Amino acid sequence: MTDLRKIDVNLIVVLDAILNELNLTRAGEAVGMSQPAVSGALARLRQQFDDPLLVRNGRSFELTEAAQAMKPLVNEAMIEIQRTYDLLPTFDPATSTRTFHIGATDYLLSQMTSPLLSLLETEAPHVDIDFNVLPLDLDVSLIDLLRRDVLIASATLGIPGKRQSLFSDSFVGIARKGNPLVKNGSIDAGTLNQAELVQMILGGSGLNQIDLGLAQAGITPKTSISVRSVMTIPFLVTGTDLIGWVPEKLALQYREPLDLEIIETPIQRSALIESVHWHPSKSSDPAIAWLVSMLRKAAEILETD
């Protein structure tokens, strides 16, 4: 008998995708993994079965004899796994005492927390939420997704796994009222080149819509202050001559309290789509499906406010 304790059973899902797709990129899309991650999983599978499994034939790939033989067995294993999950108890939000772990930046938590908790008061009064504040420069992997139930972040960050859109926003320029660099509610490219800017540091390449917009407009700011929290930008801008960019919802929220104004800049506005992300292995969990639906309802409330 094979000792299952020595086997990563999660690899069965990847193996099933490889056997059916005969292509690492398409297999990754099927299970919500990047092509390099699937390639790494294939290397482990080859070692585990002592067989290449997938070999190149001209411009395409084909299965080895051993892989062909195991294809119906793997398919049957996937069916049994699904049956096992189907036997799991259903999730009842009215009586559940489950604690959900949600990761998001401080900005997203500032927008989503209130409408979400209002919904839970009536629909799931005994459920607890553990909010985890994430830095802007977090480079999210599938392992990070496993550590939380869901993660709320921009769809443009290339986070692996499954996702659904929640709400949209766009970055706008902000300055303190009376900033001498701002003329009639706008600032031109030449002035921006001489201004001090607030720069957001994101995960991965560190580039974001503002960095790209500045580059496209031919703007190389003289100096900038780097931050890893969007929420700090309005507080840095107020009382100084700094220029920053924040999501419009945040700009409107702090415009009056911090004596700020939303300004026109050479950077064109583009949609900022915020989404809820989760690990593909959690797609069969009814509790996660319910949580995603609650987040979508909370986002609808946010959009109509």
SERO-4910 file (N, C-alpha, C, O; in steps of 0.05 Angstrom, whole numbers):
BEGIN
 pado doro    nc1    nc2    nc3   cac1   cac2   cac3    cc1    cc2    cc3    oc1    oc2    oc3
  Met    A     17    -24      0      0      0      0     18     25      0     38     27     14
  Thr    A     10     45    -16     24     70    -17     18     86      7     -5     89     15
  Asp    A     39     98     20     35    115     43     27    143     34     44    158     24
  Leu    A      1    149     36     -9    175     26      3    199     41      3    221     31
  Arg    A     14    193     65     26    215     80     51    226     66     59    248     72
  Lys    A     62    211     48     86    219     34     80    231      7     98    238     -8
  Ile    A     54    233      1     46    243    -26     30    269    -23     13    271     -6
  Asp    A     36    288    -40     21    313    -41     -4    307    -59     -2    308    -83
  Val    A    -26    302    -46    -50    295    -60    -61    318    -77    -75    314    -97
  Asn    A    -53    343    -70    -62    366    -86    -51    364   -115    -63    377   -133
  Leu    A    -30    349   -119    -18    347   -146    -37    332   -165    -34    333   -189
  Ile    A    -56    317   -154    -75    302   -171    -91    322   -188    -96    316   -212
  Val    A    -98    345   -177   -113    365   -192    -97    375   -215   -107    378   -237
  Val    A    -71    381   -210    -53    390   -231    -49    368   -252    -49    374   -276
  Leu    A    -45    344   -242    -40    322   -261    -64    318   -279    -61    313   -303
  Asp    A    -88    320   -268   -113    317   -284   -114    338   -306   -121    332   -329
  Ala    A   -106    363   -299   -107    384   -319    -86    379   -341    -92    384   -365
  Ile    A    -62    370   -333    -41    365   -353    -49    342   -372    -45    344   -396
  Leu    A    -60    321   -360    -68    298   -377    -90    306   -397    -91    294   -418
  Asn    A   -107    325   -390   -129    332   -407   -121    354   -427   -131    355   -450
  Glu    A   -104    373   -418    -98    396   -435    -74    392   -453    -72    404   -474
  Leu    A    -55    375   -444    -30    370   -459    -15    396   -464     -1    399   -485
  Asn    A    -18    415   -446     -5    441   -449     -4    454   -422    -24    456   -408
  Leu    A     20    463   -414     23    473   -387      8    499   -382     -3    504   -361
  Thr    A      8    517   -403     -6    542   -400    -36    538   -396    -49    549   -378
  Arg    A    -48    521   -414    -77    516   -412    -83    501   -386   -104    505   -374
  Ala    A    -66    483   -378    -70    468   -352    -70    488   -329    -86    485   -311
  Gly    A    -52    508   -330    -51    528   -309    -77    544   -308    -87    550   -286
  Glu    A    -87    551   -332   -112    567   -333   -135    550   -321   -154    562   -309
  Ala    A   -135    524   -325   -156    507   -316   -157    505   -285   -179    502   -274
  Val    A   -134    507   -273   -133    504   -243   -125    529   -229   -122    530   -205
  Gly    A   -123    552   -244   -116    577   -232    -88    580   -222    -82    592   -201
  Met    A    -69    569   -238    -41    570   -231    -25    582   -255    -34    580   -277
  Ser    A     -2    594   -249     15    605   -270     29    582   -284     31    560   -273
  Gln    A     39    587   -308     53    566   -323     78    557   -308     84    533   -308
  Pro    A     94    575   -296    117    565   -281    110    547   -257    124    528   -251
  Ala    A     87    554   -244     78    537   -222     70    509   -231     76    489   -218
  Val    A     57    508   -254     49    482   -265     74    466   -273     76    442   -270
  Ser    A     94    481   -285    119    468   -293    132    456   -268    143    433   -269
  Gly    A    132    470   -246    144    460   -221    129    435   -211    141    416   -201
  Ala    A    102    436   -213     86    413   -205     91    389   -222     92    366   -212
  Leu    A     95    394   -248    101    372   -267    128    359   -260    130    334   -261
  Ala    A    147    375   -252    173    364   -244    170    345   -220    183    324   -219
  Arg    A    153    354   -201    149    337   -177    134    311   -185    140    290   -175
  Leu    A    115    314   -203     99    290   -212    118    270   -227    115    246   -223
  Arg    A    136    281   -243    154    264   -258    172    248   -238    177    224   -242
  Gln    A    180    262   -217    197    248   -197    180    228   -182    190    206   -176
  Gln    A    155    235   -176    138    217   -160    131    191   -176    130    170   -164
  Phe    A    127    194   -202    119    171   -218    142    159   -234    140    138   -247
  Asp    A    166    172   -232    190    162   -246    184    159   -276    191    139   -288
  Asp    A    171    180   -287    163    179   -315    160    208   -325    151    225   -310
  Pro    A    168    214   -350    166    241   -360    137    251   -362    132    275   -360
  Leu    A    118    233   -366     89    239   -368     82    255   -393     64    246   -408
  Leu    A     95    278   -397     89    295   -420    114    300   -436    134    310   -425
  Val    A    114    293   -462    139    296   -478    132    311   -503    110    310   -513
  Arg    A    152    325   -513    148    341   -538    148    324   -562    164    305   -565
  Asn    A    130    330   -581    129    316   -607    125    338   -628    103    347   -634
  Gly    A    148    348   -639    147    370   -658    140    396   -643    154    403   -624
  Arg    A    118    409   -651    110    434   -638     90    429   -616     81    448   -603
  Ser    A     81    405   -612     61    399   -592     72    379   -571     96    371   -573
  Phe    A     56    371   -553     63    352   -532     45    328   -534     22    330   -543
  Glu    A     55    305   -524     39    281   -522     45    266   -496     66    270   -484
  Leu    A     26    250   -488     30    235   -463     47    210   -468     46    198   -489
  Thr    A     62    203   -448     76    177   -449     57    154   -445     33    159   -438
  Glu    A     66    130   -449     48    107   -446     38    105   -417     15     98   -412
  Ala    A     56    111   -398     48    110   -370     26    131   -364      7    126   -349
  Ala    A     30    155   -376     10    176   -371    -17    169   -384    -38    174   -372
  Gln    A    -16    157   -408    -41    148   -420    -55    127   -403    -80    128   -401
  Ala    A    -40    110   -391    -52     88   -375    -65     99   -349    -85     89   -340
  Met    A    -52    120   -338    -63    131   -313    -86    151   -317    -99    159   -298
  Lys    A    -90    160   -342   -111    181   -347   -138    173   -337   -151    189   -323
  Pro    A   -149    149   -343   -175    142   -332   -175    139   -302   -196    144   -289
  Leu    A   -153    130   -290   -151    128   -261   -152    155   -247   -165    158   -227
  Val    A   -138    174   -259   -137    201   -248   -165    214   -251   -175    227   -233
  Asn    A   -178    209   -274   -205    219   -277   -224    208   -256   -241    223   -245
  Glu    A   -221    182   -251   -238    170   -230   -232    181   -203   -250    185   -186
  Ala    A   -206    186   -197   -199    198   -172   -211    226   -168   -220    233   -146
  Met    A   -211    242   -190   -223    268   -189   -253    267   -183   -264    283   -168
  Ile    A   -266    247   -194   -295    244   -189   -300    237   -160   -318    247   -148
  Glu    A   -283    219   -149   -286    211   -121   -281    235   -102   -294    238    -82
  Ile    A   -261    251   -109   -255    275    -93   -279    293    -93   -286    304    -72
  Gln    A   -291    297   -117   -314    315   -118   -337    304   -102   -352    319    -89
  Arg    A   -341    277   -103   -362    265    -87   -358    269    -57   -376    273    -42
  Thr    A   -332    267    -49   -326    272    -21   -334    300    -12   -345    304      9
  Tyr    A   -327    320    -29   -334    347    -23   -364    351    -23   -375    367     -8
  Asp    A   -378    337    -41   -407    339    -42   -420    329    -17   -443    336    -11
  Leu    A   -406    312     -2   -418    301     23   -413    319     47   -424    315     68
  Leu    A   -397    340     42   -392    358     64   -417    373     72   -434    378     55
  Pro    A   -421    379     98   -445    393    106   -448    420     93   -428    433     87
  Thr    A   -473    428     88   -477    454     76   -472    476     97   -472    471    121
  Phe    A   -468    500     87   -461    522    104   -487    538    111   -501    546     92
  Asp    A   -493    541    136   -516    556    145   -506    582    159   -498    581    182
  Pro    A   -507    605    145   -497    629    156   -512    638    182   -500    652    199
  Ala    A   -537    631    184   -553    639    207   -543    627    234   -546    639    255
  Thr    A   -531    603    232   -522    589    256   -492    586    258   -482    578    279
  Ser    A   -477    591    236   -449    586    235   -433    604    255   -440    628    259
  Thr    A   -413    593    267   -395    608    284   -366    609    272   -347    614    286
  Arg    A   -365    605    246   -339    604    233   -326    632    233   -339    653    232
  Thr    A   -300    632    234   -284    656    231   -272    657    203   -258    638    195
  Phe    A   -277    678    188   -267    681    161   -243    700    162   -243    720    177
  His    A   -222    694    147   -197    710    146   -196    725    120   -194    712     98
  Ile    A   -198    751    121   -198    768     97   -173    786     97   -168    800    116
  Gly    A   -158    785     76   -135    803     72   -141    824     52   -153    819     31
  Ala    A   -132    849     57   -136    871     39   -119    894     48   -109    895     70
  Thr    A   -114    913     30   -100    938     37   -117    954     56   -142    951     57
  Asp    A   -105    973     69   -120    990     88   -142   1006     73   -163   1010     84
  Tyr    A   -136   1015     48   -156   1029     33   -180   1012     28   -203   1021     32
  Leu    A   -176    987     18   -199    970     12   -215    963     37   -239    962     36
  Leu    A   -201    959     59   -215    953     84   -231    977     93   -253    974    104
  Ser    A   -221   1002     88   -235   1026     96   -261   1028     80   -280   1040     90
  Gln    A   -262   1017     56   -286   1019     40   -305    996     44   -330   1000     44
  Met    A   -295    972     48   -312    948     49   -321    940     77   -342    927     79
  Thr    A   -307    947     98   -313    937    124   -341    944    134   -356    927    143
  Ser    A   -348    969    132   -374    978    143   -398    965    129   -415    954    143
  Pro    A   -400    966    102   -423    952     90   -423    922     94   -445    910     96
  Leu    A   -399    910     95   -399    881    100   -409    874    128   -425    856    131
  Leu    A   -399    888    148   -407    882    176   -437    888    180   -450    874    195
  Ser    A   -448    908    166   -476    913    168   -493    890    157   -513    883    169
  Leu    A   -484    879    135   -498    855    124   -496    831    143   -516    817    146
  Leu    A   -473    827    155   -469    803    172   -485    805    197   -492    785    209
  Glu    A   -491    829    207   -507    832    231   -534    818    229   -543    807    249
  Thr    A   -545    818    205   -572    806    202   -570    778    189   -586    761    196
  Glu    A   -551    774    171   -550    749    157   -533    727    170   -538    704    167
  Ala    A   -513    735    186   -495    716    199   -486    728    226   -462    735    228
  Pro    A   -503    730    245   -496    744    270   -474    731    287   -462    745    304
  His    A   -469    705    283   -449    692    299   -422    688    285   -403    677    296
  Val    A   -421    697    260   -396    694    244   -376    716    253   -384    739    258
  Asp    A   -351    709    254   -330    728    260   -313    733    236   -309    715    219
  Ile    A   -302    758    233   -284    764    211   -257    773    222   -256    791    240
  Asp    A   -236    761    213   -209    769    220   -197    784    196   -189    772    176
  Phe    A   -196    811    199   -186    827    178   -155    830    180   -145    835    202
  Asn    A   -142    825    158   -112    826    158   -104    848    138   -109    846    114
  Val    A    -91    869    149    -82    891    131    -57    883    116    -37    874    128
  Leu    A    -58    885     90    -36    877     73    -22    902     62    -35    922     55
  Pro    A      5    902     59     19    924     47     15    925     17      9    904      5
  Leu    A     19    948      5     16    951    -24     36    934    -39     31    925    -61
  Asp    A     60    930    -27     81    917    -41     81    886    -37    101    873    -43
  Leu    A     59    875    -26     58    846    -23     57    833    -50     40    839    -67
  Asp    A     74    814    -55     75    798    -80     60    772    -74     72    754    -64
  Val    A     34    771    -82     17    749    -73     22    724    -90     24    725   -114
  Ser    A     23    701    -76     26    675    -88      2    658    -80    -14    666    -63
  Leu    A      1    634    -92    -20    615    -84    -18    608    -54    -38    602    -41
  Ile    A      6    607    -44     10    601    -16     -3    623      2    -15    617     22
  Asp    A      1    648     -7    -12    670      8    -42    667      8    -55    673     28
  Leu    A    -53    658    -14    -82    654    -15    -91    632      4   -113    634     15
  Leu    A    -75    611      6    -82    589     24    -83    598     53    -98    587     69
  Arg    A    -68    619     60    -67    628     88    -91    644     96    -96    649    120
  Arg    A   -107    652     76   -131    668     81   -155    655     67   -151    639     48
  Asp    A   -179    662     75   -202    652     60   -205    667     34   -209    655     13
  Val    A   -203    694     35   -204    710     11   -184    733     14   -176    740     36
  Leu    A   -178    745     -9   -161    768    -10   -174    788    -28   -182    781    -50
  Ile    A   -175    814    -20   -187    834    -37   -165    852    -47   -149    864    -32
  Ala    A   -163    854    -74   -141    869    -86   -148    875   -115   -167    865   -126
  Ser    A   -132    893   -127   -137    900   -155   -133    876   -173   -115    860   -169
  Ala    A   -150    875   -193   -148    853   -213   -123    855   -230   -116    836   -243
  Thr    A   -111    878   -230    -87    883   -248    -61    873   -236    -41    873   -249
  Leu    A    -62    863   -211    -37    855   -198    -28    827   -206     -6    818   -198
  Gly    A    -45    813   -222    -37    786   -231    -37    765   -209    -21    747   -210
  Ile    A    -55    768   -190    -56    748   -168    -67    722   -179    -87    722   -193
  Pro    A    -54    700   -174    -63    674   -185    -89    665   -171    -97    677   -151
  Gly    A   -101    644   -181   -125    633   -169   -151    643   -182   -151    652   -205
  Lys    A   -173    641   -167   -199    649   -177   -206    678   -167   -195    687   -146
  Arg    A   -223    691   -181   -231    718   -172   -258    726   -184   -267    716   -204
  Gln    A   -271    745   -170   -295    759   -180   -292    789   -175   -282    797   -154
  Ser    A   -301    805   -194   -300    834   -191   -319    843   -169   -341    832   -166
  Leu    A   -311    864   -154   -327    876   -133   -337    903   -141   -361    908   -144
  Phe    A   -318    922   -144   -327    949   -152   -304    963   -167   -281    953   -167
  Ser    A   -311    984   -180   -291    999   -196   -286   1026   -184   -303   1037   -170
  Asp    A   -263   1037   -190   -255   1063   -181   -234   1074   -201   -229   1060   -221
  Ser    A   -224   1097   -197   -202   1107   -214   -185   1126   -197   -195   1138   -178
  Phe    A   -159   1128   -205   -141   1145   -190   -146   1174   -199   -149   1180   -223
  Val    A   -145   1192   -180   -147   1221   -185   -125   1235   -171   -115   1226   -150
  Gly    A   -116   1258   -182    -96   1274   -170   -108   1290   -147   -130   1300   -148
  Ile    A    -92   1294   -126   -101   1310   -103    -78   1329    -95    -55   1323    -98
  Ala    A    -86   1352    -85    -68   1372    -74    -82   1388    -52   -107   1387    -51
  Arg    A    -68   1401    -35    -81   1417    -15    -92   1442    -28    -81   1452    -47
  Lys    A   -114   1451    -17   -125   1476    -27   -105   1499    -23    -95   1502     -1
  Gly    A   -100   1514    -43    -81   1536    -41    -53   1528    -50    -35   1545    -48
  Asn    A    -49   1503    -59    -22   1495    -69    -15   1513    -93    -29   1514   -112
  Pro    A      8   1527    -91     15   1546   -112     21   1533   -139     22   1546   -160
  Leu    A     26   1506   -139     32   1492   -164      7   1487   -180      8   1480   -204
  Val    A    -16   1489   -168    -42   1483   -181    -55   1509   -190    -59   1527   -175
  Lys    A    -61   1510   -216    -74   1533   -228   -101   1526   -239   -104   1508   -256
  Asn    A   -122   1539   -228   -149   1533   -238   -156   1504   -236   -169   1493   -254
  Gly    A   -148   1491   -215   -155   1463   -211   -140   1443   -227   -148   1420   -229
  Ser    A   -117   1451   -239   -102   1432   -255    -72   1438   -252    -64   1459   -243
  Ile    A    -56   1418   -260    -27   1421   -260    -16   1409   -286    -24   1387   -294
  Asp    A      3   1423   -299     12   1414   -325     37   1397   -322     49   1394   -300
  Ala    A     46   1385   -344     68   1366   -344     94   1380   -335    110   1369   -320
  Gly    A     99   1404   -345    123   1418   -337    125   1423   -307    146   1421   -295
  Thr    A    103   1431   -295    102   1436   -267    106   1410   -251    120   1409   -231
  Leu    A     94   1388   -261     97   1362   -248    126   1353   -248    135   1340   -229
  Asn    A    140   1360   -269    169   1352   -270    185   1365   -248    206   1354   -240
  Gln    A    176   1387   -238    190   1402   -217    178   1397   -189    190   1405   -169
  Ala    A    155   1383   -188    141   1380   -163    151   1356   -147    163   1338   -158
  Glu    A    144   1356   -122    149   1332   -105    124   1315   -106    102   1325   -100
  Leu    A    127   1290   -112    104   1272   -115    104   1250    -94    125   1244    -83
  Val    A     81   1239    -89     79   1215    -71     76   1191    -89     57   1189   -105
  Gln    A     94   1172    -86     94   1148   -103     86   1123    -87     95   1119    -65
  Met    A     68   1108    -99     59   1083    -86     78   1060    -95     85   1058   -118
  Ile    A     85   1043    -76    101   1020    -82     83    995    -81     72    988    -61
  Leu    A     81    982   -104     65    958   -107     82    933   -108    106    935   -110
  Gly    A     68    910   -106     82    884   -108     93    879   -135     87    894   -154
  Gly    A    110    858   -138    120    851   -164    139    872   -175    160    878   -162
  Ser    A    132    884   -198    150    903   -211    150    930   -197    168    946   -202
  Gly    A    131    935   -180    129    961   -167    115    982   -184    110   1004   -174
  Leu    A    109    976   -209     95    995   -227     66    995   -221     54    974   -215
  Asn    A     53   1018   -224     24   1020   -222     14   1039   -243     30   1049   -259
  Gln    A    -12   1044   -243    -24   1061   -263    -12   1089   -264     -9   1102   -285
  Ile    A     -4   1099   -240      7   1126   -239     35   1127   -250     42   1145   -265
  Asp    A     52   1107   -243     79   1105   -255     77   1104   -285     92   1119   -299
  Leu    A     60   1087   -296     57   1084   -325     47   1110   -337     56   1118   -359
  Gly    A     28   1123   -324     17   1147   -335     37   1170   -336     38   1185   -355
  Leu    A     54   1172   -315     75   1192   -315     95   1187   -337    104   1205   -351
  Ala    A    102   1161   -341    121   1154   -362    110   1161   -390    124   1171   -407
  Gln    A     84   1154   -394     72   1160   -420     70   1190   -426     70   1198   -449
  Ala    A     67   1205   -404     65   1234   -408     93   1247   -409     95   1272   -411
  Gly    A    114   1231   -408    141   1241   -409    150   1256   -384    166   1274   -385
  Ile    A    138   1249   -361    143   1263   -336    163   1246   -319    158   1223   -313
  Thr    A    185   1259   -312    204   1247   -293    206   1265   -269    222   1285   -269
  Pro    A    191   1260   -248    190   1278   -225    217   1283   -213    234   1264   -211
  Lys    A    221   1307   -204    247   1314   -191    252   1298   -166    273   1286   -163
  Thr    A    232   1297   -149    234   1281   -124    207   1269   -118    187   1278   -127
  Ser    A    208   1248   -103    183   1235    -95    186   1222    -67    209   1215    -59
  Ile    A    164   1218    -54    163   1204    -29    149   1177    -33    127   1177    -44
  Ser    A    161   1155    -25    150   1129    -30    133   1120     -5    142   1124     17
  Val    A    110   1109    -10     93   1099     11     83   1071      4     81   1064    -19
  Arg    A     76   1056     25     65   1029     21     36   1028     32     26   1006     38
  Ser    A     24   1051     34     -3   1052     44    -18   1075     30    -10   1098     33
  Val    A    -39   1069     15    -54   1090      1    -66   1110     21    -68   1134     15
  Met    A    -74   1100     44    -88   1116     64    -70   1139     75    -80   1159     85
  Thr    A    -44   1136     73    -26   1157     83    -24   1181     63    -16   1203     72
  Ile    A    -30   1177     38    -26   1197     18    -41   1223     23    -29   1245     22
  Pro    A    -67   1222     29    -81   1247     35    -69   1263     59    -69   1287     59
  Phe    A    -59   1248     79    -48   1261    102    -20   1273     96    -12   1292    109
  Leu    A     -6   1261     77     19   1273     69     15   1298     52     31   1317     54
  Val    A     -6   1298     36    -11   1320     18    -21   1345     32    -13   1367     26
  Thr    A    -39   1341     52    -50   1364     66    -29   1379     81    -12   1368     95
  Gly    A    -29   1405     78    -10   1422     92     18   1423     79     36   1436     90
  Thr    A     21   1411     55     47   1411     41     41   1418     11     18   1422      3
  Asp    A     63   1419     -4     60   1424    -33     63   1398    -49     68   1399    -73
  Leu    A     61   1375    -35     63   1349    -49     38   1345    -67     16   1355    -61
  Ile    A     43   1330    -88     21   1322   -106     19   1291   -104     39   1277   -105
  Gly    A     -5   1281   -101     -9   1252    -99    -33   1243   -116    -49   1259   -126
  Trp    A    -35   1217   -118    -58   1204   -132    -69   1183   -114    -55   1167   -102
  Val    A    -96   1183   -111   -110   1163    -95   -135   1155   -109   -144   1169   -127
  Pro    A   -147   1132   -102   -173   1125   -113   -194   1147   -107   -193   1160    -86
  Glu    A   -211   1152   -127   -230   1174   -124   -247   1172   -100   -253   1193    -87
  Lys    A   -256   1148    -92   -273   1145    -68   -258   1156    -43   -271   1168    -26
  Leu    A   -232   1151    -42   -216   1160    -19   -213   1191    -20   -214   1204      0
  Ala    A   -209   1201    -45   -206   1230    -48   -231   1245    -39   -230   1265    -25
  Leu    A   -254   1235    -47   -280   1247    -39   -284   1245     -9   -295   1263      3
  Gln    A   -275   1223      3   -279   1219     31   -263   1239     48   -273   1248     69
  Tyr    A   -239   1246     39   -222   1264     55   -219   1292     44   -205   1308     55
  Arg    A   -234   1298     22   -231   1325     10   -238   1347     29   -222   1366     32
  Glu    A   -260   1345     43   -268   1366     62   -253   1365     88   -243   1385     97
  Pro    A   -251   1341    101   -237   1340    127   -208   1349    126   -198   1361    145
  Leu    A   -194   1344    104   -166   1351    102   -160   1375     85   -137   1381     79
  Asp    A   -182   1389     76   -179   1413     60   -163   1407     34   -144   1422     28
  Leu    A   -171   1387     20   -158   1379     -5   -176   1386    -29   -199   1392    -26
  Glu    A   -164   1386    -52   -179   1388    -77   -170   1367    -97   -147   1360    -98
  Ile    A   -190   1358   -112   -184   1339   -134   -176   1355   -158   -190   1373   -167
  Ile    A   -153   1348   -170   -142   1365   -191   -139   1349   -217   -137   1324   -217
  Glu    A   -139   1363   -239   -134   1351   -265   -104   1350   -270    -89   1369   -264
  Thr    A    -94   1327   -280    -66   1323   -286    -63   1312   -314    -83   1303   -326
  Pro    A    -39   1311   -325    -35   1300   -352    -40   1270   -353    -41   1258   -375
  Ile    A    -43   1256   -330    -47   1227   -330    -76   1222   -335    -94   1231   -320
  Gln    A    -82   1206   -355   -109   1199   -362   -121   1179   -341   -107   1162   -331
  Arg    A   -146   1183   -334   -159   1165   -316   -163   1138   -329   -170   1136   -353
  Ser    A   -160   1117   -314   -165   1090   -323   -179   1075   -301   -174   1080   -277
  Ala    A   -195   1055   -308   -211   1041   -288   -193   1024   -270   -174   1012   -278
  Leu    A   -200   1024   -244   -186   1009   -224   -207    988   -214   -225    995   -199
  Ile    A   -204    963   -222   -223    942   -215   -213    927   -191   -192    914   -191
  Glu    A   -228    929   -169   -222    915   -145   -237    888   -144   -261    888   -150
  Ser    A   -223    867   -138   -235    840   -139   -230    824   -114   -212    830    -98
  Val    A   -246    804   -110   -241    785    -88   -228    760   -100   -237    750   -120
  His    A   -206    751    -88   -190    729    -98   -190    706    -77   -191    711    -53
  Trp    A   -190    681    -87   -188    658    -69   -174    635    -83   -172    634   -108
  His    A   -164    616    -67   -149    594    -78   -168    575    -92   -190    570    -82
  Pro    A   -160    564   -115   -178    546   -130   -189    522   -114   -211    513   -118
  Ser    A   -173    513    -94   -181    490    -78   -205    496    -61   -218    478    -50
  Lys    A   -211    522    -57   -233    530    -40   -259    535    -55   -280    543    -43
  Ser    A   -258    531    -81   -282    537    -97   -306    519    -90   -329    527    -95
  Ser    A   -301    495    -79   -323    477    -72   -333    482    -44   -352    468    -35
  Asp    A   -321    500    -29   -330    506     -2   -354    524     -2   -351    547    -11
  Pro    A   -377    515      6   -401    532      5   -398    557     23   -410    578     17
  Ala    A   -382    556     44   -378    579     61   -363    601     46   -369    625     49
  Ile    A   -343    594     30   -328    613     14   -346    626     -7   -345    650    -12
  Ala    A   -362    609    -20   -381    619    -40   -400    640    -27   -406    660    -39
  Trp    A   -409    634     -3   -427    652     11   -412    678     18   -423    700     14
  Leu    A   -387    676     28   -372    700     34   -368    717     10   -370    742     12
  Val    A   -362    705    -13   -358    721    -37   -384    735    -44   -383    759    -52
  Ser    A   -406    722    -41   -432    735    -47   -437    758    -28   -449    778    -37
  Met    A   -430    755     -3   -433    778     16   -415    801      8   -423    824     11
  Leu    A   -391    796      0   -373    817     -8   -384    831    -33   -381    856    -36
  Arg    A   -396    816    -51   -408    829    -75   -432    846    -67   -436    868    -79
  Lys    A   -448    837    -48   -470    854    -38   -460    879    -25   -471    901    -28
  Ala    A   -438    876     -9   -427    899      4   -416    919    -16   -418    943    -13
  Ala    A   -405    909    -38   -394    926    -59   -417    941    -73   -414    964    -81
  Glu    A   -440    928    -76   -463    941    -88   -473    964    -71   -480    985    -81
  Ile    A   -472    960    -45   -480    981    -26   -460   1005    -29   -468   1028    -29
  Leu    A   -434    998    -31   -413   1018    -33   -417   1034    -59   -413   1059    -59
  Glu    A   -424   1021    -81   -427   1035   -106   -451   1054   -107   -451   1074   -121
  Thr    A   -472   1047    -91   -496   1063    -92   -496   1086    -71   -513   1104    -72
  Asp    A   -477   1085    -52   -475   1106    -32   -466   1133    -44   -464   1153    -30
***
